[in-house]
Amino acid sequence: MSLGQWLAQLVSSLQDPQKVARFQQLCGVEAPVSCTAAAAADPREDEKAEAHLAGESRRRERQPGAAGGPPPPGSDRNQCPAKLGGGGAPNGVRNGRATEVGPASPRRAGLLRRNSLTGEEGQLAHVSNWPLHYLFCFGTELGNELFYILFFPFWIWNLDALVGRRLVVIWVLVMYLGQCTKDIIRWPRPASPPVVKLEVFYNSEYSMPSTHAMSGTAIPVAMILLTYGRWQYPLTYGLILIPCWCSLVCISRIYMGMHSILDVIAGFLYTILILVIFYPFVDLIDNFNQTHRYAPLIIIGLHLALGIFSFTLDTWSTSRGDTAEILGSGAGIACGSHFTYKMGLLLDPPLDILPLARHPISVTLFGKAILRIFIGMLFVLVVRDIMKRITIPLACKIFNIPCDDIRKARQHMEVELPYRYITYGMVGFSITFLVPYIFFFIGIS
């Protein structure tokens, strides 16, 4: 067997959805018996479902990004998922339908997360190992929006603004490249059945590489690279944190049925390659964002151009909105850091006092940290809600798109791109400029 044949066989083996299903079973997850039995009893249903999905995919290609989007929520419930001959559904098409099978059992997982744009829900499944289930739910949340919107502000407001800013630079770069690579490679999610889709929030996106795995690798590795030598702590802490964080996020994506083993391995290796190439430039990028006279204009223009490019790679899916959200957040945080630096609100400690010593935790210090998080997050959430209410109707009006169904309206690039970019740009700007200014004004900075 030649090297090429061996690699092809290895790739095929690591991409096999049966391995994902076996891992889920090993962890105590099983699909409802009635659903799997129905799929096995009538194979013609699989062929009908596959033909339907193929037709739906062709319609999407004829109308890229148009309103011919997903069916209304609940329209395909009480159906067992289609078995798609080898590789899951096309992008933007559901390949893990929810299943309703009688009264809920105490050993059945609930619907973990609902996709507000497609109405799709995770499958009901029998779970026998609840501690492991909740551990992997936590692991997958380490790559979702709720974690990011708490994690980055906490670093910037309470720990070290410099490290927080540079973590965002790395995160934006890694996630953007990961999302674009997905839309270029276009590999589907693991087929269901045999895989049980416990979470389907990102099911309309492609699978390769796993951006959860990329984020779960980039953030802990970058944290240690940025803080070791700047702060006083044993390197052993970092060497424990990185594999624990990374493996938890990666394995959770297999457990949820959202990625194959190959997806998470590729995501991990891809992230290491990106860090090796781009990490030496992170200091230069952060200094440019803060000090260059025309930095805000260059930042906004560059991030907007990258967003437009990524939106041309594929038809509509949640990937496009996520990419615009990532770029908008990065642009807003970078612009905010520029004005914060110019006004002297958050000054980095001088180099001659490094490494920094950890402050002893006191009631005053802890109370200020809690107060900053409470006030800051309240302000950020208000800004996000206001910008959402303004940008979506405004974009619909400018581009003459019906706004009676927000979900369908957001499947147009003309609506999704400005909504996500402007809204999360303002969120990022608030995190690094408006909120620190409020802290300075009320005396808790």
Buried (B, 14 or more C-beta within 10 A) or exposed (E): EEEEEEEEEEEEEBBBBEBBBEBBBEBBBBBBEEBBEBBEEEEEBBEEBBEEBBEBBEEBEEEBBBBBBBEEBEEBEEBBBBBBEEBBBBBBBBBBBBBEBEEEEEEBBEEBBBBEBBBBBBBBBBBEEEEBBEBBBEBBBBBBEEBBBEBBBBBBBBEBBBBBBBBBBBBBBBBBBBBBBBBEEBBBBBBBBBBBBBBBBBBBBBBBBBBBBBBBBBBBBBBBBBBBEBBEBEEEEBEEBBEEBBBBBBBBBBBBBBBBBBBBBBBBBBBBEBBEEBBEEBEEBBEBBBEEEEBBEBBBEBBBEBBEEBBEBBBBBBBBBBBBBBBBBBBBBBBBBBBBBEEEBBEEEEEEEEEEEEEEEEEEEEEBBEEBBEBBBEBBEEBBEEBBEBBBBBBBEEEEBEBEEBBBBBBBBBBBBBBBBBBBBBBBBBBBBBBBBBBBEEEBB
